[in-house]
Amino acid sequence: MPEYGYFLASEEFGPADLVEQARMAEQAGFQSLWISDHYHPWNDAQGQSPFVWSVIGAISEAVSLPVETAVTCPTVRIHPAVVAQAAATSAVMTNGRFRLGVGTGEALNEHVVGHTWPPASVRMEMLEEAIQVMRRLFSGEEVSHYGTHYKVENARLYTVPDEPVPIDISGFGPAATALAARVGDGYITMMPDEALVENFRKGGGGGKPVSGGTKVCYGTDRDEAVRTVRRLWSNQLLPGEMGQILPSPKHFEQLEPLITEEMVSEQSVCGDDVDEHVAALAAFDESGFDRVYVNQIGPDQRGFFDFYRTKVLPQLQQAGH
């Protein structure tokens, strides 16, 4: 039976709301937290994007749940030596209950510092080198590194946790999954895809944790929930590489007419049907995931947490999921 956690959406909520949601998640019985790391929201309707490391500091004082970034891109916007310091401090503040989820990122967040957005193959090279740099720094020893993509000179982290911060790697295709299997401490993906989990395990992932996440929109009016998803998160239904290469929220907004309410209704969990919510999360368990994180879209956060506390999480437990 997997561990169920709550996925905090930094694109949709400000710092105080995210901390309050972390409290409600703990009270509702969720066992851990994910939090997204963005510079921009996907569109202006989402409307937020606080600095994730400040929010993690506040969360560490508000709850005792483990926290993981889902995911940080430690390659372009922020140098991996700085990400390593942020992650190490987060691990200290959470008493070792912090994991660093990393990925190759999106132009939406990373090109803001003026660098050319590299192709996927180069982004994976950069990510692997960044992980090497961060792991060396987590040792607390002085590090100098002269690599293909990064230079580090006489860097030492003085505030480090007792154990190195685990680094989980996000992947949605064969190449990224293979990288996660080879160098990651765990694997992150957003679909209950049994084949990807199997590839990770066989490629070297073994018994390392596999984590997945999904978004839902609880509400007593299903049609209204569908409209809420389309208004706020239509970007999640865009095909191909658009999510990685489009540079600003306005470009995602230009594509919103491509996503219809019918598409949202067919592909998203909306409303208050307990069985529908349970089935969506159980699919991850059946595909071999160890941890499953769920995010509530829209303003009815308290209704969502009451619904999951009283109905969804107990039913998952009763069903052995």
N, C-alpha and C positions, 0 to 999 in steps of 0.2 A: 504494500500500500504506500503510495507516494506521500510526501509532505506537501501540504497545501499552503501557499503563501499569497500575499496580496501585492499587486503590481501598482506602485505609485506613479502616476502620469505627470511628470514635470511640465509637459507641454500644455496641460489643461488647468493646472492649479498652482496657486502661489505657495510660498513657503509655509505660512501658518496653516493653510488647509491641508497640505501634505503631512505635516506633523500631526494634526488632528486625525487624519485618516489612518496614520500609523497607530495611533492610540485605539481607534475604533477597531482596526484589524486585529490587534492583540486581544481586545475584549471579546471579539467575535469568535476567536479560536483559531485564527490563522497562525501559522507557525514560523513564518519568516517574511521578509520584505524584499521586493525588487524596487528599484527606482531608476527612471530613465535619465540619461545625461544628454541634454540638448542645449544648443545655443539659441536656436529658433524653435517655435512651435511649427507644426506642419502647415498650419494655416492660421489666419488672423482670428477665426472663430474660436479656436482653442485658447489663444490669448495670453499664455504665460510661458516662462522659461527661466526659472531661477537657477542660480549656480548650485549644482548638485552637492558640492562638497560642504557648503554652508548648511544645506538642509540636512545632510547626513549627520553633521555635528549636533544639530538640534534634535534629530530623531534619537540619537544615542543617549540623550538625557531624558527623553520622553517615554521610551519603551525598552524592553530587554530583548526584543526579537533580533535575530540575525538580519543583516542588510547586505544587499549586493547591487552594484550598478548593472543595469541591463539596457544598453551597454555603453561603456566608455570607449572612445576612439583615442588611443594614446599616441597618435602619429603625426598629426598636422597642426591642429589648433593649439594643443598643449604638448610640449616636449615630454617624452616618457620619463625623464628624470624628475619632472615636476609632478606628473601623475603618480609616480612611485611615492613621493613624499605625501601627497594627499591620501593615497590608499593606506600607507603605513600609519598615518595619524588616525584615519578612520578605524583601522583595526585596533589601535590602542584604545580609542574612545569607546568602542563596542566590546572591549575585553576579549578580543580575538574572534568576534562573531561577524567579521566582514570578509566578503569575497569580492574580488575585482572581476567583473564581467567585461570583456573587451571584444571589439570587432573592428572591421575595416572602415566603418563610418559612412557618412553621407555628405555630399557636397553642401547640402543645406546647412550643416553645422560647421564644417571644417574649412571651407574656402574663405571664410570671413577674414582670415589673416592675410589674404592676398596671394596665397600659393596656388599654383596650377593644381587642379584636381587630377591625380594620376589614375591610370587604368587599374582594373581590379587586380591584375597579376602583380603590379608594383605595390599596390596597397597591402597585399598579403605579405610581400617581402618586408615592407616597412613594419607591419604588425609583428612579424616574427622577430625582427631585430629589436623592436621596442620591448617585447617580452623579455628578451635576453638581458637588456639593460636594466629593466625593473627588477628582475630576479636577483641580479648581482647587488643592486642597491638594497634590497630587502635584507641582505645579510648583515647590514650595518657596517660593512667594511668600506674603505675608500675605493672609489671606482674611477678609472679612466678608460674611455672606450673611443676608438676611432674606426667607425664602421662605414658601410656604404651609404647609409641614410642619416646617421646620428653621430655626434661627437659629445662626449662627456669628459670633463676634466676635473680631477680631484674632488669628486662629489662623494659625500658621505651622509647618510641619514642617521641622525642621532636619536630620533624618536622612532623606535621600531617595536613591533609586537614580539612576543616570545617565539612565535612560529612565523615563517614567511607567509605573506598574504597569498592565498590560493588564487590562481588566475584561470577563469573559465573563458572559453573562446566561443563566440557566436558564429554559426555557419548555416547557410541555407542551400548549399550546393555541394557537389563532390569535393572540390578543391579545398574549400574552407573547412568542411567536415574532416578531411584528411589532415589538415593543419591542426585542428583541435585535437584529433586523436594522437598526433605525434608529439605536440608540445604543450597541450593544455592540461590543467588539473581537473577539468570538467568541460562539458559541452552544453551550449545553449542554442535552441532553435525555437521557432514560433509556430510550428505545425506538428500535430501528432503523427509524424511520419516514421513508421516503423523501420523502413529501409535506411533512412539516415542514421537512426540509432544503431542499427545493426552494423552499418559501415563504420561508425565511430568505434564501436566495441571491437570489431575485427581489425580495424586499422591501428590499434594500439591503445584505445581508450579503456579496454578491459572493464574493471569495476568502478571506474571513475563516475561521478554523478552526472546525470543528464537532466537538464532543466528545460521546461517549456513554459510558454506564456500565451494567454489568450485574453481577448476583450469581450465583454458582454454589456448589455444595457438592460438592467432590471427596471421594471415599471409595471404598474397595473394596466396600463393602456399600451398594448403591443404596437399599434400603429404609431403612437407618439414616440415610443422607444426607437422604432425604425427611423423616423424622421430625425431624431436626436443623433443617431449614429451617422446618418448621411450628412448632417450639417457639420458635425465635429470631426469625424474620423473616416470620411470617404477615401482618404489617401491609402488606407490599409487594403483597399480592394483594387488598387492600381496594379496592372501586370508588369512583368519584366523588371528592368533595371531603373525605372523612373525614380523610385525612392532613393536610389544611390546617386543619381547624376543631376537631378534638378536643383538649382542653386538657391531658390528663395521661396518663402511661403506663397507668394503671388503666383508662382508657376504651378504649384499644386492646386491653388484655387481655380486656375484656368482649366484644369482637367476635371473639376467636380461634375460638370454636366455629363461626363461619360459614365458616372456611377448613378444608377437609378435606385429608387426605393425598392423596386422588385429585386434587384441584385442584393441590396442590403438585407432584405427580408429572407432571401434564400441562403445567404452565406454568413449571417450573424445570429448570435443568440440574443433574442430580444423578448422582453415581457417577463411574466412571472410563472411560467410553466416549470415547476421544479424538475420534472423529468428531463426537460430540454437542457437545463443548466447542468444537471448531474451527468447527462450523456456527453456533453462537451468536455467536461473534465475527466470523466472516466476513459475517454478515448486516448488521453495521454498515458494513463496507467496501462491500458491495454497495449500501447505501443512501446512500453518499456521505460517510461520516464520515472525518475526518482523524485523530482520536485515539479510542482505545477503552480504557476502564478496566474491569478485572475485579476483583471482590472474592470472596474465599473465606469462606463462612459456616462457623462452627464452629471447633473447636480444632485440627484437623489442618492447621495452616499449613505446616509443613515438608513434609508429604506433597504438599500442593498445589503448592508452589514447585518441588519436584523433578519433579512431573508436568508442569508447564508448561515448565520448563527443558529437559527431555529429550524431550518428546513434542508438546505443543500448540503452543508458539511455533515450533519447527522446521517443523512441518507447515503452519502458517499461512504461513511464509516460502516453503516449497517450492511452495505452491499460489498464490503471488502475492497473498496477502491480507495 
